[in-house]
Amino acid sequence: MTVGARYFAARVELESSKAQLEAARQAIGVFYDPRQNAEHAADLQRSHRLREEMVSLMHRAGAWSRAASGADEHERSAAEAEPEE
């Protein structure tokens, strides 16, 4: 799975998880601390992991983009430096 595809899959999963967690939060009040809400602790931890994964994927995509942009710039500079025949 590509970085972009995984990012969007994680985003869809996170949105679904957030909706479920919000519905549960409205039913019980204090909620977002997994230590105080054992019933939903796994869901809360999963949503945190998904957010972290999405940030990591965006950083990776940005690094790849910068590397590709740098390679393109290097190729253009090399092509401009070559003498015409």
A tleap script that builds the chain and sets N, CA, C and O, in Angstrom:
source leaprc.protein.ff14SB
mol = sequence {
  NMET THR VAL GLY ALA ARG TYR PHE ALA ALA
  ARG VAL GLU LEU GLU SER SER LYS ALA GLN
  LEU GLU ALA ALA ARG GLN ALA ILE GLY VAL
  PHE TYR ASP PRO ARG GLN ASN ALA GLU HIE
  ALA ALA ASP LEU GLN ARG SER HIE ARG LEU
  ARG GLU GLU MET VAL SER LEU MET HIE ARG
  ALA GLY ALA TRP SER ARG ALA ALA SER GLY
  ALA ASP GLU HIE GLU ARG SER ALA ALA GLU
  ALA GLU PRO GLU CGLU
}
set mol.1.N position { 0.859 -1.176 0.000 }
set mol.1.CA position { 0.000 0.000 0.000 }
set mol.1.C position { 0.902 1.234 0.000 }
set mol.1.O position { 1.881 1.304 0.743 }
set mol.2.N position { 0.562 2.184 -0.828 }
set mol.2.CA position { 1.369 3.402 -0.907 }
set mol.2.C position { 1.172 4.247 0.351 }
set mol.2.O position { 0.227 4.049 1.114 }
set mol.3.N position { 2.073 5.177 0.540 }
set mol.3.CA position { 1.981 6.068 1.698 }
set mol.3.C position { 0.667 6.841 1.657 }
set mol.3.O position { -0.025 6.953 2.669 }
set mol.4.N position { 0.327 7.372 0.492 }
set mol.4.CA position { -0.913 8.140 0.367 }
set mol.4.C position { -2.134 7.300 0.647 }
set mol.4.O position { -3.046 7.739 1.348 }
set mol.5.N position { -2.164 6.089 0.103 }
set mol.5.CA position { -3.312 5.200 0.321 }
set mol.5.C position { -3.432 4.840 1.798 }
set mol.5.O position { -4.535 4.815 2.344 }
set mol.6.N position { -2.297 4.560 2.450 }
set mol.6.CA position { -2.346 4.217 3.885 }
set mol.6.C position { -2.788 5.417 4.704 }
set mol.6.O position { -3.548 5.269 5.661 }
set mol.7.N position { -2.318 6.606 4.337 }
set mol.7.CA position { -2.717 7.816 5.062 }
set mol.7.C position { -4.231 7.976 5.013 }
set mol.7.O position { -4.864 8.207 6.043 }
set mol.8.N position { -4.816 7.853 3.819 }
set mol.8.CA position { -6.257 8.052 3.699 }
set mol.8.C position { -7.046 6.922 4.351 }
set mol.8.O position { -8.138 7.153 4.870 }
set mol.9.N position { -6.511 5.713 4.331 }
set mol.9.CA position { -7.172 4.605 5.030 }
set mol.9.C position { -7.153 4.856 6.543 }
set mol.9.O position { -8.148 4.623 7.228 }
set mol.10.N position { -6.016 5.331 7.055 }
set mol.10.CA position { -5.916 5.646 8.478 }
set mol.10.C position { -6.857 6.790 8.827 }
set mol.10.O position { -7.473 6.786 9.893 }
set mol.11.N position { -6.970 7.760 7.943 }
set mol.11.CA position { -7.857 8.899 8.199 }
set mol.11.C position { -9.317 8.453 8.291 }
set mol.11.O position { -10.050 8.901 9.173 }
set mol.12.N position { -9.737 7.571 7.382 }
set mol.12.CA position { -11.112 7.064 7.416 }
set mol.12.C position { -11.347 6.282 8.704 }
set mol.12.O position { -12.377 6.441 9.359 }
set mol.13.N position { -10.377 5.435 9.060 }
set mol.13.CA position { -10.509 4.651 10.292 }
set mol.13.C position { -10.554 5.552 11.515 }
set mol.13.O position { -11.334 5.314 12.437 }
set mol.14.N position { -9.724 6.582 11.526 }
set mol.14.CA position { -9.702 7.518 12.651 }
set mol.14.C position { -11.022 8.268 12.765 }
set mol.14.O position { -11.543 8.426 13.869 }
set mol.15.N position { -11.562 8.724 11.669 }
set mol.15.CA position { -12.840 9.444 11.706 }
set mol.15.C position { -13.954 8.555 12.249 }
set mol.15.O position { -14.790 9.008 13.032 }
set mol.16.N position { -13.964 7.305 11.837 }
set mol.16.CA position { -14.964 6.359 12.337 }
set mol.16.C position { -14.788 6.146 13.835 }
set mol.16.O position { -15.757 6.145 14.595 }
set mol.17.N position { -13.544 5.967 14.242 }
set mol.17.CA position { -13.244 5.764 15.661 }
set mol.17.C position { -13.634 6.992 16.479 }
set mol.17.O position { -14.201 6.863 17.564 }
set mol.18.N position { -13.332 8.181 15.960 }
set mol.18.CA position { -13.677 9.412 16.675 }
set mol.18.C position { -15.188 9.542 16.851 }
set mol.18.O position { -15.657 9.968 17.906 }
set mol.19.N position { -15.940 9.180 15.833 }
set mol.19.CA position { -17.398 9.268 15.930 }
set mol.19.C position { -17.926 8.320 17.001 }
set mol.19.O position { -18.797 8.690 17.788 }
set mol.20.N position { -17.402 7.108 17.031 }
set mol.20.CA position { -17.830 6.147 18.047 }
set mol.20.C position { -17.439 6.608 19.447 }
set mol.20.O position { -18.231 6.518 20.384 }
set mol.21.N position { -16.215 7.100 19.577 }
set mol.21.CA position { -15.746 7.571 20.882 }
set mol.21.C position { -16.532 8.797 21.348 }
set mol.21.O position { -16.836 8.926 22.534 }
set mol.22.N position { -16.855 9.681 20.432 }
set mol.22.CA position { -17.625 10.871 20.807 }
set mol.22.C position { -19.021 10.490 21.281 }
set mol.22.O position { -19.526 11.068 22.243 }
set mol.23.N position { -19.638 9.542 20.628 }
set mol.23.CA position { -20.962 9.084 21.068 }
set mol.23.C position { -20.881 8.493 22.476 }
set mol.23.O position { -21.751 8.739 23.311 }
set mol.24.N position { -19.835 7.716 22.730 }
set mol.24.CA position { -19.659 7.135 24.065 }
set mol.24.C position { -19.343 8.222 25.083 }
set mol.24.O position { -19.830 8.164 26.212 }
set mol.25.N position { -18.538 9.209 24.708 }
set mol.25.CA position { -18.180 10.296 25.630 }
set mol.25.C position { -19.414 11.067 26.070 }
set mol.25.O position { -19.561 11.409 27.243 }
set mol.26.N position { -20.291 11.334 25.126 }
set mol.26.CA position { -21.504 12.076 25.456 }
set mol.26.C position { -22.371 11.305 26.440 }
set mol.26.O position { -23.121 11.897 27.216 }
set mol.27.N position { -22.266 9.995 26.403 }
set mol.27.CA position { -23.072 9.178 27.303 }
set mol.27.C position { -22.515 9.130 28.719 }
set mol.27.O position { -23.270 8.911 29.667 }
set mol.28.N position { -21.178 9.336 28.887 }
set mol.28.CA position { -20.612 9.139 30.228 }
set mol.28.C position { -19.854 10.318 30.808 }
set mol.28.O position { -19.498 10.265 31.985 }
set mol.29.N position { -19.586 11.367 30.067 }
set mol.29.CA position { -18.889 12.529 30.637 }
set mol.29.C position { -17.380 12.418 30.510 }
set mol.29.O position { -16.871 12.420 29.389 }
set mol.30.N position { -16.623 12.319 31.637 }
set mol.30.CA position { -15.157 12.241 31.619 }
set mol.30.C position { -14.766 11.026 30.797 }
set mol.30.O position { -15.254 9.921 31.035 }
set mol.31.N position { -13.886 11.234 29.831 }
set mol.31.CA position { -13.738 10.150 28.885 }
set mol.31.C position { -12.342 9.957 28.314 }
set mol.31.O position { -11.858 8.826 28.270 }
set mol.32.N position { -11.690 11.005 27.880 }
set mol.32.CA position { -10.523 10.861 27.025 }
set mol.32.C position { -9.241 10.412 27.717 }
set mol.32.O position { -8.189 10.383 27.079 }
set mol.33.N position { -9.292 10.068 28.975 }
set mol.33.CA position { -8.136 9.518 29.665 }
set mol.33.C position { -8.319 8.013 29.781 }
set mol.33.O position { -9.182 7.560 30.532 }
set mol.34.N position { -7.518 7.217 29.046 }
set mol.34.CA position { -7.703 5.765 29.067 }
set mol.34.C position { -7.563 5.152 30.463 }
set mol.34.O position { -8.112 4.082 30.726 }
set mol.35.N position { -6.831 5.825 31.360 }
set mol.35.CA position { -6.683 5.296 32.718 }
set mol.35.C position { -7.977 5.411 33.506 }
set mol.35.O position { -8.208 4.646 34.442 }
set mol.36.N position { -8.828 6.372 33.130 }
set mol.36.CA position { -10.092 6.565 33.837 }
set mol.36.C position { -11.268 5.931 33.108 }
set mol.36.O position { -12.389 5.939 33.616 }
set mol.37.N position { -11.026 5.390 31.937 }
set mol.37.CA position { -12.107 4.819 31.162 }
set mol.37.C position { -11.637 3.506 30.550 }
set mol.37.O position { -11.347 3.433 29.355 }
set mol.38.N position { -11.564 2.473 31.379 }
set mol.38.CA position { -11.039 1.178 30.954 }
set mol.38.C position { -11.871 0.553 29.843 }
set mol.38.O position { -11.332 -0.158 28.995 }
set mol.39.N position { -13.158 0.802 29.835 }
set mol.39.CA position { -14.032 0.191 28.839 }
set mol.39.C position { -13.656 0.604 27.412 }
set mol.39.O position { -13.776 -0.190 26.479 }
set mol.40.N position { -13.206 1.839 27.252 }
set mol.40.CA position { -12.872 2.350 25.920 }
set mol.40.C position { -11.377 2.629 25.754 }
set mol.40.O position { -10.971 3.287 24.797 }
set mol.41.N position { -10.566 2.134 26.675 }
set mol.41.CA position { -9.128 2.425 26.639 }
set mol.41.C position { -8.480 1.963 25.338 }
set mol.41.O position { -7.670 2.690 24.763 }
set mol.42.N position { -8.820 0.779 24.869 }
set mol.42.CA position { -8.208 0.269 23.628 }
set mol.42.C position { -8.573 1.155 22.439 }
set mol.42.O position { -7.733 1.416 21.578 }
set mol.43.N position { -9.822 1.616 22.390 }
set mol.43.CA position { -10.241 2.502 21.299 }
set mol.43.C position { -9.517 3.838 21.363 }
set mol.43.O position { -9.116 4.388 20.337 }
set mol.44.N position { -9.355 4.354 22.573 }
set mol.44.CA position { -8.639 5.623 22.741 }
set mol.44.C position { -7.180 5.479 22.316 }
set mol.44.O position { -6.641 6.336 21.616 }
set mol.45.N position { -6.557 4.401 22.739 }
set mol.45.CA position { -5.162 4.187 22.374 }
set mol.45.C position { -5.025 3.986 20.868 }
set mol.45.O position { -4.062 4.464 20.268 }
set mol.46.N position { -5.965 3.293 20.258 }
set mol.46.CA position { -5.944 3.084 18.806 }
set mol.46.C position { -6.054 4.433 18.083 }
set mol.46.O position { -5.348 4.667 17.102 }
set mol.47.N position { -6.922 5.305 18.556 }
set mol.47.CA position { -7.063 6.602 17.888 }
set mol.47.C position { -5.774 7.418 18.011 }
set mol.47.O position { -5.400 8.126 17.076 }
set mol.48.N position { -5.096 7.323 19.156 }
set mol.48.CA position { -3.813 8.027 19.318 }
set mol.48.C position { -2.767 7.451 18.360 }
set mol.48.O position { -2.012 8.200 17.740 }
set mol.49.N position { -2.724 6.116 18.239 }
set mol.49.CA position { -1.764 5.493 17.321 }
set mol.49.C position { -2.051 5.889 15.876 }
set mol.49.O position { -1.123 6.129 15.104 }
set mol.50.N position { -3.322 5.958 15.507 }
set mol.50.CA position { -3.673 6.360 14.143 }
set mol.50.C position { -3.222 7.791 13.861 }
set mol.50.O position { -2.697 8.079 12.785 }
set mol.51.N position { -3.425 8.683 14.823 }
set mol.51.CA position { -2.968 10.071 14.639 }
set mol.51.C position { -1.453 10.117 14.450 }
set mol.51.O position { -0.946 10.812 13.570 }
set mol.52.N position { -0.738 9.365 15.294 }
set mol.52.CA position { 0.722 9.336 15.189 }
set mol.52.C position { 1.161 8.759 13.839 }
set mol.52.O position { 2.098 9.261 13.219 }
set mol.53.N position { 0.476 7.702 13.391 }
set mol.53.CA position { 0.805 7.108 12.098 }
set mol.53.C position { 0.570 8.097 10.966 }
set mol.53.O position { 1.375 8.185 10.038 }
set mol.54.N position { -0.526 8.838 11.038 }
set mol.54.CA position { -0.826 9.817 9.995 }
set mol.54.C position { 0.250 10.906 9.947 }
set mol.54.O position { 0.659 11.321 8.862 }
set mol.55.N position { 0.706 11.366 11.101 }
set mol.55.CA position { 1.774 12.377 11.144 }
set mol.55.C position { 3.048 11.799 10.535 }
set mol.55.O position { 3.715 12.466 9.745 }
set mol.56.N position { 3.387 10.569 10.896 }
set mol.56.CA position { 4.577 9.920 10.362 }
set mol.56.C position { 4.485 9.770 8.843 }
set mol.56.O position { 5.458 10.021 8.133 }
set mol.57.N position { 3.324 9.365 8.348 }
set mol.57.CA position { 3.139 9.207 6.909 }
set mol.57.C position { 3.273 10.537 6.184 }
set mol.57.O position { 3.852 10.595 5.099 }
set mol.58.N position { 2.747 11.598 6.767 }
set mol.58.CA position { 2.875 12.915 6.143 }
set mol.58.C position { 4.329 13.366 6.121 }
set mol.58.O position { 4.775 13.966 5.142 }
set mol.59.N position { 5.076 13.086 7.190 }
set mol.59.CA position { 6.497 13.438 7.211 }
set mol.59.C position { 7.252 12.652 6.139 }
set mol.59.O position { 8.105 13.200 5.441 }
set mol.60.N position { 6.931 11.363 6.015 }
set mol.60.CA position { 7.593 10.529 5.021 }
set mol.60.C position { 7.279 11.016 3.609 }
set mol.60.O position { 8.173 11.105 2.768 }
set mol.61.N position { 6.029 11.326 3.353 }
set mol.61.CA position { 5.640 11.820 2.028 }
set mol.61.C position { 6.331 13.148 1.729 }
set mol.61.O position { 6.768 13.386 0.603 }
set mol.62.N position { 6.426 14.005 2.734 }
set mol.62.CA position { 7.116 15.283 2.550 }
set mol.62.C position { 8.586 15.097 2.249 }
set mol.62.O position { 9.138 15.794 1.398 }
set mol.63.N position { 9.234 14.158 2.940 }
set mol.63.CA position { 10.652 13.887 2.693 }
set mol.63.C position { 10.852 13.351 1.290 }
set mol.63.O position { 11.786 13.756 0.599 }
set mol.64.N position { 9.989 12.448 0.861 }
set mol.64.CA position { 10.092 11.912 -0.496 }
set mol.64.C position { 9.886 13.020 -1.528 }
set mol.64.O position { 10.576 13.072 -2.546 }
set mol.65.N position { 8.945 13.885 -1.256 }
set mol.65.CA position { 8.673 14.983 -2.181 }
set mol.65.C position { 9.876 15.915 -2.281 }
set mol.65.O position { 10.264 16.323 -3.375 }
set mol.66.N position { 10.457 16.244 -1.145 }
set mol.66.CA position { 11.633 17.119 -1.149 }
set mol.66.C position { 12.805 16.452 -1.872 }
set mol.66.O position { 13.537 17.109 -2.613 }
set mol.67.N position { 12.979 15.150 -1.655 }
set mol.67.CA position { 14.066 14.422 -2.314 }
set mol.67.C position { 13.842 14.398 -3.827 }
set mol.67.O position { 14.779 14.602 -4.598 }
set mol.68.N position { 12.614 14.151 -4.244 }
set mol.68.CA position { 12.307 14.132 -5.678 }
set mol.68.C position { 12.496 15.512 -6.283 }
set mol.68.O position { 13.012 15.641 -7.393 }
set mol.69.N position { 12.084 16.534 -5.566 }
set mol.69.CA position { 12.239 17.899 -6.045 }
set mol.69.C position { 13.717 18.255 -6.171 }
set mol.69.O position { 14.126 18.901 -7.135 }
set mol.70.N position { 14.509 17.833 -5.198 }
set mol.70.CA position { 15.950 18.081 -5.247 }
set mol.70.C position { 16.604 17.354 -6.409 }
set mol.70.O position { 17.489 17.903 -7.065 }
set mol.71.N position { 16.171 16.107 -6.674 }
set mol.71.CA position { 16.716 15.345 -7.799 }
set mol.71.C position { 16.343 16.009 -9.113 }
set mol.71.O position { 17.170 16.080 -10.022 }
set mol.72.N position { 15.118 16.494 -9.232 }
set mol.72.CA position { 14.693 17.197 -10.446 }
set mol.72.C position { 15.532 18.452 -10.668 }
set mol.72.O position { 15.956 18.736 -11.789 }
set mol.73.N position { 15.764 19.192 -9.601 }
set mol.73.CA position { 16.559 20.418 -9.690 }
set mol.73.C position { 17.983 20.092 -10.111 }
set mol.73.O position { 18.576 20.799 -10.926 }
set mol.74.N position { 18.533 19.010 -9.549 }
set mol.74.CA position { 19.889 18.592 -9.905 }
set mol.74.C position { 19.964 18.224 -11.383 }
set mol.74.O position { 20.920 18.596 -12.063 }
set mol.75.N position { 18.970 17.499 -11.886 }
set mol.75.CA position { 18.947 17.109 -13.301 }
set mol.75.C position { 18.825 18.336 -14.203 }
set mol.75.O position { 19.478 18.399 -15.245 }
set mol.76.N position { 18.003 19.306 -13.822 }
set mol.76.CA position { 17.863 20.524 -14.622 }
set mol.76.C position { 19.184 21.297 -14.648 }
set mol.76.O position { 19.594 21.798 -15.695 }
set mol.77.N position { 19.836 21.390 -13.506 }
set mol.77.CA position { 21.115 22.110 -13.439 }
set mol.77.C position { 22.162 21.420 -14.300 }
set mol.77.O position { 22.936 22.079 -14.995 }
set mol.78.N position { 22.185 20.085 -14.254 }
set mol.78.CA position { 23.153 19.334 -15.048 }
set mol.78.C position { 22.870 19.507 -16.537 }
set mol.78.O position { 23.797 19.644 -17.335 }
set mol.79.N position { 21.606 19.502 -16.907 }
set mol.79.CA position { 21.228 19.673 -18.326 }
set mol.79.C position { 21.586 21.068 -18.811 }
set mol.79.O position { 22.019 21.230 -19.952 }
set mol.80.N position { 21.418 22.062 -17.977 }
set mol.80.CA position { 21.758 23.441 -18.364 }
set mol.80.C position { 23.260 23.637 -18.490 }
set mol.80.O position { 23.718 24.466 -19.276 }
set mol.81.N position { 24.033 22.872 -17.715 }
set mol.81.CA position { 25.483 23.013 -17.729 }
set mol.81.C position { 26.124 22.327 -18.925 }
set mol.81.O position { 27.253 22.664 -19.284 }
set mol.82.N position { 25.436 21.369 -19.559 }
set mol.82.CA position { 25.995 20.650 -20.704 }
set mol.82.C position { 26.046 21.592 -21.924 }
set mol.82.O position { 25.090 22.314 -22.210 }
set mol.83.N position { 27.170 21.562 -22.621 }
set mol.83.CA position { 27.266 22.413 -23.828 }
set mol.83.C position { 26.399 21.854 -24.948 }
set mol.83.O position { 26.248 20.640 -25.088 }
set mol.84.N position { 25.833 22.755 -25.741 }
set mol.84.CA position { 25.020 22.328 -26.870 }
set mol.84.C position { 25.918 21.962 -28.032 }
set mol.84.O position { 26.973 22.566 -28.221 }
set mol.85.N position { 25.504 20.972 -28.814 }
set mol.85.CA position { 26.319 20.544 -29.965 }
set mol.85.C position { 25.798 21.103 -31.239 }
set mol.85.O position { 26.361 20.845 -32.303 }
savepdb mol mol.pdb
quit
